Structures are given as structure tokens and as C-alpha cells.
Amino acid sequence: MRKIKYPYKNDFEKQKFNNTYYNLIKLKLDEKKINFILKKIDKDYSLKKILISDFSELIIIQDKVRKSLQRKNLESFFKSGIKNKIKYTYETFQKSISGFFMDNGIDLQSCHYCNVDYVNTFEEHYQFSSTEEFISKAPKEVLGLVDEISDKTAKEIINKRLPNIIINDLKPLLGPRVYAKLFKLWNSSNLKNSANVDLKNIVIKRNHYTLDHVLPKNEFSFLSLSLYNLVPSCYSCNSKFKHIKEFTVNTELAKLCPTSDNFELDKLFKFKINFDVNDKDFEMKISQVKQIDDVEVKIENIHSEDGVDEFLEIFKIKSRYEFHKNISFDLIEKRKDYSNSQLIEIENIFAEKGIMIDTQTFKKQIFGSIIYEKQDTNAPFEKYKKDIATQLGLI
């Protein structure tokens, strides 16, 4: 329900960003063969087009491919195509694509489907006293993520771990000189290939997200590597909920997809409590809220669109947010304690003491600054908080 914030502000920056992704992927693909098939479907189609087209265009592409006699040829190519024994499936590129999302300035905070769970990146730091210690003790997953270590070298290091353990166990018997020679002889290539690793500052980037295919990769394998078909999402949304039921594929999907330039889902529905600041009985109703169970949060599909209902159902939005009624309850309690007139009174008290703090600053401190952000930040529960705060007259 939150649009992905890509790191570009104009068409030039977008093109540069897209080309970075395209160049990353095309290196391991037989672009000539793919383009040969795509040109039979549409003369304007190419690998580059399916990798970096906007989501609305991907909808058009999938429809043309689905109706084309070349569909099976294209699908089989991405499912089982082989070049130098490398398959062209999404799983082959998963590590590289995940790294691209972490390294290229995409703003990642919460799941772009549910806006509940974090999908941020973080760093782990490792230090080793020597190359020998690095080869002997660096975790397998760390070896696979160190830029200076190739996949081949990482596999070789792991394959030699058992003999190295034996060599290390024999160190007291061998003596330091014999041990050093034996270790160097057995690990000569690995020592050489690890020489450029900064052993005192190995930084590994991690993430909390999975990448979901809006157009599922099992059905649209030819779009499984498309940049704007990939949504950073939490495990629950991707594997528990959307795994069971996929989106209906039509042109309206572009309004719901967080990668799309036409995204407007956050304006198509809203969270609602059972009263708002415009009710003549607002003060009476808000005073009747004594405990969390007194709060009822509904979801309004503003224009009664089928796609919106489907989205809400797929990700179990109502049920999941029902669990977080405490957020609404907390805002209601604070609203009862701090009416607009009370905030103005506090402002005046500070002013009398020569401390100039305006009412808006107090509101941010009391109710949370996130609801007053004009630009979407994708912080967890951002839309939920803003919708409820609007009904309470806080915004």
C-alpha cells in the first residue's frame, strides 16, 4: 500500500538507474537469442525492454506474449536456458538482484504491501586476525557475500574446511614451522585469492525483505527478472498470503502495484474509526472510548473497486490491522488529553517564559512526527496513523 521510492528525481536519473540494472543482468544472459525470440513477438521488444519497462508496460508485454505463438519458446528459454551451465532463472540472479536493491539507494523501510513489518537493510561487521583465520573460520554465508571472493573461491574454501580442521588439530604435533608450510601448501590458491580482503573491516549487508513478483514468475517466467515486477515485501505478505492467491492480471493492476508510476492504492481506500472530528457528537463519542476494545477500525474502499478489495483480501489487511488497534487507541487517548485549545494554552505559557515553541512542534512531540510528514516515508503504519489522525482532527 506504499509506493516504492526509487532513487531518481527525473528521467535522466531514472534512465541511469535502469541501465545499471540492465547491465547487471545482461552479463549472464544470451541477449542475442532472447532478442531473436522477442522480435518475433513485437519488433520493438528486446531484453532491455522486458528488464526495465515500467509496470504498466509489463502488463501490455505479458498480454502480447501470452497470445503469441512464441510464448513457449520464450518461457522455456527463461526456465531452462543454459549458457556455460548457468540457468536463466530468477534463482540464478537472486543474490545479484537483492544486492542491487540494497546498494542503489532504494528507500527501504516497511513492507510495500502491508506497511506493517520492516524490510530495511542493515550491516554486519567481521574481523579476522589473519588470512589463515579467515579461510578457516569465516562463515559460509559471509564468504558468499564478500565482494573480493568469487563464488568459485568461496566453494573451494568450504570444500577444504575439513582437511584444514585436521591440520589445525595436528598443529601441536607438527610444530609451527611444519604447520605453516602444510597449511600454505594446501591452501595456496585460496590464500592468493583472499589476499585483497580487508580482514579488519569486512562489512556484509543484510536485509529483512523478500522480493515478490507481482506478475508471478511461475506463470510469467519471461518477466521474472523485470525490475519493476519486483516488490520488497515481508515474509508474511510474500510467502504466507500472496503465495496462496495471486493478483488478477489486468490494466487496473498498475494502480495497485507499488512499483508502478500509476500507483494510487493509498488514495483508493482508508482506515476509519467509527467517528470523526466532523461529527457533532465528536467530543461525547471520543470520551466514551475507555479501553482498546472500544475502538473499532474499518476499511473503506472509497470507489468500491474490485482490485482494491482483492488486494485487501490477499494480504489480510483488515485482520492484521485489527491486531494493532492499540495505535488508534493511543492516538485517541492523546487527543483527549491534548485538545487544540490546550495546546495553544501550553504554547502561550512557554511564550510567557520567552520560549518560542509553536503548536505544530508540540503536536509532533505528542502525537508523533510521522503523521505530519507531507511526503510519504514508508515508515511502518504510516498510512494507518495518518488516516486515523485525520479523523481525530490532528492533521
C-alpha positions, 0 to 999 in steps of 0.5 A: 500500500506504499509506493516504492521510492526509487532513487531518481528525481527525473528521467535522466536519473531514472534512465541511469538507474535502469541501465545499471540494472540492465547491465547487471543482468545482461552479463549472464544472459544470451541477449542475442537469442532472447532478442531473436525470440522477442522480435518475433513477438513485437519488433520493438521488444528486446531484453532491455525492454522486458528488464526495465519497462515500467509496470504498466508496460509489463502488463501490455508485454505479458498480454502480447506474449501470452497470445503469441505463438512464441510464448513457449519458446520464450518461457522455456528459454527463461526456465531452462536456458543454459549458457556455460551451465548457468540457468536463466532463472530468477534463482540464478540472479537472486543474490545479484538482484537483492544486492542491487536493491540494497546498494542503489539507494532504494528507500527501504523501510516497511513492507510495500504491501502491508506497511506493517513489518520492516524490510530495511537493510542493515550491516554486519561487521567481521574481523579476522586476525589473519588470512589463515583465520579467515579461510578457516573460520569465516562463515559460509554465508559471509564468504558468499557475500564478500565482494573480493571472493568469487563464488568459485573461491568461496566453494573451494574454501568450504570444500577444504574446511575439513582437511584444514580442521585436521591440520589445525588439530595436528598443529601441536604435533607438527610444530609451527614451522611444519604447520605453516608450510602444510597449511600454505601448501594446501591452501595456496590458491585460496590464500592468493585469492583472499589476499585483497580482503580487508580482514579488519573491516569486512562489512556484509549487508543484510536485509529483512525483505523478500522480493515478490513478483507481482506478475508471478514468475511461475506463470510469467517466467519471461518477466521474472527478472523485470525490475519493476515486477519486483516488490520488497515485501515481508515474509508474511505478505510474500510467502504466507498470503500472496503465495496462496492467491495471486493478483488478477492480471489486468490494466487496473493492476498498475494502480495497485502495484507499488512499483508502478508510476500509476500507483494510487492504492493509498488514495483508493481506500482508508482506515476509519474509526467509527467517528470523526472530528466532523461529527457533532457528537465528536467530543461525547463519542471520543470520551466514551472510548475507555479501553482498546476494545472500544475502538473499532477500525474499518476499511473503506474502499472509497470507489468500491473497486474490485482490485482494491478489495482483492488486494485487501483480501490477499494480504489480510489487511483488515485482520492484521490491522485489527491486531494493532488497534492499540495505535488508534487507541493511543492516538485517541487517548492523546487527543483527549488529553491534548485538545487544540485549545490546550495546546495553544494554552501550553504554547502561550505559557512557554511564550510567557517564559520567552520560549518560542515553541509553536503548536505544530512542534508540540503536536509532533512531540505528542502525537508523533512526527510521522503523521505530519510528514507531507511526503510519504516515508514508508515508515511502518503504519504510516498510512494507518496513523495518518488516516486515523489522525485525520479523523481525530482532527490532528492533521 
